[in-house]
Amino acid sequence: MVEPLKTQEEIKEELRRLAAVADSELGLASVATPVEESASAKPDEPAAAQETTGATPEPDQEAIKREALDAAARIIDTIVGEQEGSQQRPLAPAPPESEQRRAEQDAEIERKKFDVGAGSIASEKHPDRNEDVVFVDEKNGLFAVFDGMGGHAAGEVAAGEAVKYLKSGRFPNSISLEQTQSELEGTLREANAGLLSRVRKEPALHGMGTTASVVKVWEGAGGEQKIVVGNIGDSRIYILHRGGTALEQITLDDNSVDPPSSEKEARLLQKTLNGVTDLKSLNPRELAAFRRRNQLSQCLGIATIEPHIYVRDIVDGEQVIITSDGIHDNLTDLEIVDIVSASETAERAVEALLAAASARSREKHLRAKPDDMSAIVVKILAAREDPLASPAPEEENMTAEATLSSEDEAIVQEIAGEPPEGLTAEEWLKDVLIPEAIKMRKVLEGPTFEDFDAEWKNLTFKQKMRTALRKARSDIERGV
């Protein structure tokens, strides 16, 4: 059986082949000849007996004729069908839609760099109006949450106006890391100017403003990936590190209440407030800060702003979480970690965050706060491997007795500080930080610690070092 023809090139090739067959085997002038001879063709007659000597057997001329006739008929139907715009005889059966769709989905998954979930719900105080806006541009690795404010429709207008400045195509994947940082800061400043201009034209919008938490996933020529973060206000951006227990808050809320003397002090205070479930655990200053934590020192829509720009490494398996205060005011950091870690996909993580925050807002709980709620979760699927988590081949068999390089010692001191008196950085890491990391894991993992312990034994020294340093940094931030 001759395969159905599909394209004009295949048709032309078939014509050329049949013309050659006709010339060499049948003495025919062209493939049109079999159509003219069709009346005399006798396909039902038995073929002549072939000689059994060593001579080349005679070709089956009747079979060749039938092949030529079939091809000519298909060619004629194709030409007629194209002229009449009909599909009387399709050249080839199309692949089943389900198979084609499956192939497209497989190809799409192969290309995806992120697993993304995003969602937003309006406050029960004003269910007909949502003053939060979420923005997702997966193609360019750009994600943002805006939380509008100002009463009535002003907050909704502010957030909607600000997000327009992210839609101008200013963040292609081709620009440098420095350009990305500059563009992000410039975009926030332009958005601020745009809001001020809008208020001048429409005085009824006076007092409107919006937070802005923007993430651009940047990829270098060598495949390394970083997140460039722009923030103003009290929406937040976190990284949930691999392992699902270490939540790092990248941004720092712009809070105007008794601002701490240093960023380190501010982060320690914020870490404390993020975990509050009992007001009795707070000292007077912490209690005052908790009760007035939503009073902002700046947002988009005021005369002068200073956007915060951060850059962080990001690796395969880590998740970026962006939330408006409707999420993180209602939920503690630990609850956010538990919800996202337990979710199979980013979309389900967002759904669970919204559901949990909404439920909490209706409870008689010290964190309960009815508000618009928005969240974006971006899981990195195709980032570079962490250099500490993926050691070089010669380091594969390193044990806890390995010697720290000067670079490793610098990392220890940078993240965990100077070692206690009488201990070198190496001794501090091996004798204190790593055992403490194991102990902390045991507390966090609970019944599943045995699985972690088995996994820990297979880790290289540098992988253990990374876990220990994260534990140390977490302790430092919490003031332990």
HELIX and SHEET records of a PDB file:
HELIX    1   1 GLN A    8  VAL A   21  1                                  14    
HELIX    2   2 ALA A   22  LEU A   26  3                                   5    
HELIX    3   3 THR A   33  GLU A   36  1                                   4    
HELIX    4   4 GLN A   61  GLU A   84  1                                  24    
HELIX    5   5 GLU A   97  ARG A  111  1                                  15    
HELIX    6   6 ALA A  154  VAL A  163  1                                  10    
HELIX    7   7 LYS A  164  LEU A  166  5                                   3    
HELIX    8   8 LEU A  177  LYS A  201  1                                  25    
HELIX    9   9 PRO A  203  LEU A  205  5                                   3    
HELIX   10  10 GLU A  263  ASN A  274  1                                  12    
HELIX   11  11 LEU A  279  SER A  281  5                                   3    
HELIX   12  12 PRO A  284  ARG A  291  1                                   8    
HELIX   13  13 ASP A  325  HIS A  328  1                                   4    
HELIX   14  14 ASP A  333  ALA A  342  1                                  10    
HELIX   15  15 ALA A  346  SER A  361  1                                  16    
HELIX   16  16 PRO A  393  GLU A  395  5                                   3    
HELIX   17  17 SER A  406  ALA A  416  1                                  11    
HELIX   18  18 ALA A  425  TRP A  428  1                                   4    
HELIX   19  19 LEU A  429  LEU A  433  3                                   5    
HELIX   20  20 ILE A  434  GLU A  445  1                                  12    
HELIX   21  21 GLY A  446  THR A  448  5                                   3    
HELIX   22  22 PHE A  449  LYS A  457  1                                   9    
HELIX   23  23 PHE A  461  ARG A  478  1                                  18    
SHEET    1   A 5 PHE A 114  ILE A 121  0                                        
SHEET    2   A 5 MET A 373  ILE A 380 -1                                        
SHEET    3   A 5 GLN A 319  THR A 323 -1                                        
SHEET    4   A 5 ARG A 236  LEU A 240 -1                                        
SHEET    5   A 5 LEU A 247  GLN A 249 -1                                        
SHEET    1   B 3 ASP A 132  ASP A 137  0                                        
SHEET    2   B 3 LEU A 142  MET A 149 -1                                        
SHEET    3   B 3 GLY A 209  THR A 210 -1                                        
SHEET    1   C 5 ASP A 132  ASP A 137  0                                        
SHEET    2   C 5 LEU A 142  MET A 149 -1                                        
SHEET    3   C 5 ALA A 212  GLU A 219 -1                                        
SHEET    4   C 5 GLN A 225  ILE A 232 -1                                        
SHEET    5   C 5 HIS A 308  ASP A 313 -1                                        
END                                                                             
